[in-house]
């Protein structure tokens, strides 16, 4: 585990570092396909780890996958395990977090049915009025995959809040009583991402949770260097506002590109098509 690439065996791991996107001598995570240069880790690693090694992404909340693998060892001592269970029938093991993933406090928590995450219902976005019946999957488990590998985070902005959650009318409420107010969601940060192997024309917006789950090291570095309370100001490139607004009035295509790309720090020359390879 934590072996460096180049031992002559095939793996499903990526062949580049998760942080800097470059190849070379990298260490492989034993619980996901990510790989890292030792100097790109935070804190950086002096020498390759011995035995099983989990990357920062896995340690941050998916460590239960690694724990599952240890169950093979437990299975070897089936008899002891059975005695354990028989001895304490009321002690059902629960791997769920004992604190809310959002506010880090304990209390009455809603547990995900697919991973160890736990939440207060009021900390979800939008909040839930009550504990739901049946199976419930948390935001992390429902988070969609990203369309590729992020090369660079260019900008962030506040997105629209999710639609509010309707609150059911209490069964004993008067017929004339107004319906309970829906629970409002909170605006969430969205990040403008440049993708590895795709031109700036393909830059698109991703959620904070997607970056946290699928691009954690780069995201943490971005958070360290960026004010996360106030979005960055728009970048109008080399043209001053006066020239830019005149040009926008004359040229609707420029206005659209400015709205979609230029204001987020993408320069016009980066959008130039150099050659057509096929049609």
N, C-alpha and C positions, 0 to 999 in steps of 0.2 A: 504494500500500500504506500501511497505517496511516492511510488517509483518514478524515476525520471524517464521521459520518452526516449525511445531509441534502444530498447532491450530486444527488439526483434519480434515482439508479440503484437498482435492486432488489438486495438481497443476502440471503443465507440467514443472516446474522448475527443474534444476539439484539439487541434494541433497548434493553437495559438493561445497567448495569455489573455485571460478575461479582462485584465485592466488595460493593458497597452495595445492589445490586438496584434502583437508581433509574435513570431515563432521563436525557435531557439530551445535552450534547455529549460524545460518546464516541469513542474510537479503536478501530478494528477490527483484530483479529489476521488476518494473511494466511495462517495455516496451520491455523486452526480457527474455529468460529463465535463465539468469545467476543469481548466488547467491554468496554472499561474507561474510566472517567474518568481523566484524567492524574494527578489528585491522589490517586486511590485506589491507584495503583501504589506498590510499595515497592522502591526509593526513588521518590518521585513525579517525574513528568516535567515539565520546564519548557515544552517546546513539542512539537507533534506531530512524530513521526519522519518522515523522508523515505525514500522507497523502501519496500522490503518490511520489515514489522515482525512479529515473533513475540512472543506474550504470555508471561508467566512460566510458565504451564502448559506451553506447547510447548517453551520453552527447557529445562525441567527434565528432559527425557528423551525427547521426541518430536521433537527437532530434525531427525531423519533425514527426516521428511516434507518439511520445507522444503528439505533437501539434494536430495531427489529432483527437485524442480522445476528445480534448476540443471542437471540432466542434459540438459534441452532445449538449453542453450547448448553442452554438450559434443557433442551430436549434430550440431551444425552443422559441427564439424570432424571428420567421420567418418574422413577419411584419416589425420589426425594420430593419432586415437584408435587406429586399426588398427595404425599403426606402433608405437605405445606397447605395445600388447598383444603384437605379434609380437616386439618387442625383449626383453620380459621375460615369457616364457610362465609361469614358475613363480610370478609375483607375482599371485595372485588377490586382488582387493580384498575386504576384509572390513570391513563397517561396524560389527561388534559391539564392545561395550565391552570394554576390556582389563582390567576389574576387576569384582569381584562387586557387584551392585546393593545387596546387603544390608550386607556388611562393608567394602566399598570396597577390598579387597585383591585382588592378582592371583593367578596360579597356574592350576591346571587348572579350566577353567570350562565350564559347560554353556550353550550359546548357544540362544536362542529362534529358532524357524524363521520367525517372523512379524514380529519387531522387533529392534532392536539390543541388547536386554538380555542380560546374562550373569550366571550364578550359580554359586557353589560348590554341589555337591549337598547338602553338610551344612548350608548356610545356608537351604535351602528349608524351608517349614513345611507338612507334616512333611518331614523330610529324606528324600532318596532313597538307597538303599543303593549304587546304581551308575548310570552314565550310561545312560539309557533308549535302546532301539533305535527307529529310525524317527523320524517327525516329533515334535517336542516344543514345546509352547506354554507360555510363562512365566505366572506368576500375573497379571501386568498384562494380558496379552492375553486371559486367561480371566475377568478380573474383570467381573461383571455390571454393566450400566448401573444407575443409581439411578432411582427411580420419579418423580423430579421434580427441581426446583431447590431446593437447601437455602437456607432463609432464615436459620436460626440453629442452632448446635450447643448443645444444652441440657445435656448431661451425658456422661460416659464411664464405662465399666466394663470389667473384664477378662472376655472371653468364654471359652467352653470351648475347649480345644485341639482341633485337627482330629484325626480318627481316625489312629492310628499306621500307618506303612507296614510291611507284612510284609517280612521279609528272606528271600530265597531260600536254601535249604539248599545249602551248597557241594557240588559233585558228588562230591568225594572224601571226604565226611564219613561216619563210621561210622553204621550204621543205628540203633545204640543212642544215638547222641549227641543231646542235646536240640536242638530247633529253635532257630535264632538268635532272639534277642529282637527284637520289632518296634521300629522307630525312632519314638520318641515325638514328637508335635508340641508346640509351645509355645502357651500362651494368647495371644490377640491382643486388642488394644483394640477395643471397639465403641462407637459414638457415637450418641446419641439426637438425631435431627434433626427440626426443624420445617420443613415444606415450604412453598414459596411458593404462595400461592393455595389452600392447604388448611388446614382448621381444626386445632386442637391434638388433636382426636380421631384425626387421621391421622399423628401423630408416630410414627416407627419407628426401628429400629436399623440402622445401616449400618457397614460395615467401615472400618478405617483406610485400606486401599488404595483403596476407592471414593472417600473424601474426597480422598486424595492425587492421584488421577487426574482426578476430575471437579469438584473444588471446592478447588483447591490454595491459592488466595490466602486465602480465608476460613479454611481449615484451618491454614495457617501462623500467621495472626493468633491463632487459638484456642490453638495450641501455645505461642505466646509468653506468653500471659496465664495459662496453666493448668499446674498441676503434672502432668506426664505419667508420673510414677512411681506416685503414689497417687491412685486415683479420688476425685472430690469426695465429701464426705459427703452423705448423703441430706438432702433439704430437706422437712421436714414442715409447711411453710407456717406459718400463724399459730397453729395448734393445738399445744399442747405434747404431748409423748409420751403422757402419762396420758390426756388427753381423746381423743386419736387412737386409742389402743388400745381404750378403752371403746367408742368408736363402731364400730371395726372388728368387735368381738365382736358387737354388736347388728345391724349392717347389712352383710351379705356383699357387696352391690354396692359400698358405700363401700370395703370392704377390697380388692376387685378393682381399683377405680380408683386407690386409694392405691398398690397394688403396681405398676400399669401406668403411671401418670402423675404423681400428686401428689408422690411421693418424689423425682422428677427435676426438681422446681422448677416444675411446671405448677400454676397456681392453679385452685381450683374454679370461680371465676367465668369463667375462660377457656374452660371446657368447656360453659358454658350455651348452649342453643340459643335464639337470639333470635326467629327466625321460620322457618316452613316455606314454601318457595318453590313446591314442586310435590310431587305424590305419584303 
